[in-house]
Amino acid sequence: MMSEVKVSTKGQIVIPKDIRKRMGLKPGDKVKIEVLEGKKAIIQPIVSPPEDIFVKANNEVIENALREADKQDEAKIRRLLMNLGIQD
């Protein structure tokens, strides 16, 4: 889908309604603009995760979670090396 829009004297553009709908953009949403080579750009919505999925945790909980993730990563690396025929 392509649309032609006009740049205002303030440098603003209006994203047409059908494109906003297709991209799921609502008033107040933010977009990022990435400039490509030449005179091309990509406009993408900035998607933020909902705040209610986050949990407040103290440092001890965070450290334990990171330590457990490291253990799992080490186990995956050992399995990969073993599958490749490389021993510790």
C-alpha positions as CSV (number, residue, x, y, z in Angstrom):
1,M,0.0,0.0,0.0
2,M,1.3,3.4,-0.9
3,S,-0.1,6.9,-0.4
4,E,1.1,10.4,-1.3
5,V,1.0,13.0,1.4
6,K,2.0,16.6,1.6
7,V,4.6,18.0,4.0
8,S,3.4,21.1,5.9
9,T,5.4,24.2,6.5
10,K,6.2,22.8,9.9
11,G,7.6,19.6,8.4
12,Q,4.6,17.6,9.5
13,I,2.8,14.9,7.5
14,V,-0.5,13.2,8.1
15,I,-0.6,9.4,7.9
16,P,-3.8,8.5,5.9
17,K,-6.5,6.8,7.9
18,D,-6.4,3.5,6.0
19,I,-2.7,3.2,6.6
20,R,-3.0,4.1,10.3
21,K,-5.7,1.5,10.6
22,R,-3.6,-1.1,8.8
23,M,-0.6,-0.3,11.1
24,G,-2.8,-0.2,14.2
25,L,-1.8,3.4,15.0
26,K,-4.0,5.4,17.4
27,P,-3.8,9.0,18.6
28,G,-0.8,9.5,20.9
29,D,1.1,6.4,19.5
30,K,4.7,7.0,18.6
31,V,6.5,5.9,15.4
32,K,10.1,5.7,14.5
33,I,11.5,6.9,11.2
34,E,14.6,5.2,9.8
35,V,16.3,6.9,6.9
36,L,17.6,4.5,4.3
37,E,20.1,5.2,1.4
38,G,19.1,8.0,-0.8
39,K,15.8,9.6,-0.2
40,K,13.9,6.6,1.3
41,A,12.6,6.1,4.8
42,I,10.7,3.5,6.8
43,I,8.0,4.5,9.3
44,Q,7.3,1.9,12.0
45,P,5.2,2.0,15.2
46,I,7.1,1.9,18.5
47,V,5.6,-1.0,20.4
48,S,6.0,-0.9,24.1
49,P,5.2,-4.0,26.2
50,P,2.2,-3.5,28.6
51,E,3.4,-2.3,32.1
52,D,1.3,-4.9,33.9
53,I,3.6,-7.8,32.7
54,F,6.5,-6.5,34.7
55,V,7.1,-7.5,38.3
56,K,9.0,-5.4,40.8
57,A,11.8,-7.6,42.2
58,N,14.6,-7.0,44.7
59,N,18.3,-7.4,43.8
60,E,18.4,-10.9,45.3
61,V,15.6,-12.2,43.1
62,I,17.2,-10.6,40.0
63,E,20.7,-12.1,40.8
64,N,19.1,-15.6,41.3
65,A,17.3,-15.3,38.0
66,L,20.5,-14.2,36.2
67,R,22.5,-17.0,37.8
68,E,19.9,-19.6,36.8
69,A,19.9,-18.3,33.2
70,D,23.7,-18.5,33.1
71,K,23.5,-22.2,34.3
72,Q,21.0,-23.0,31.5
73,D,23.3,-21.3,28.9
74,E,26.3,-23.2,30.1
75,A,24.4,-26.5,29.9
76,K,23.3,-25.7,26.3
77,I,26.9,-24.9,25.4
78,R,28.2,-28.2,26.9
79,R,25.5,-30.2,25.0
80,L,26.4,-28.4,21.8
81,L,30.1,-29.2,22.3
82,M,29.3,-32.8,23.1
83,N,27.2,-33.1,20.0
84,L,30.1,-31.7,18.0
85,G,32.4,-34.3,19.5
86,I,34.3,-31.8,21.5
87,Q,34.9,-32.8,25.2
88,D,35.6,-30.5,28.1
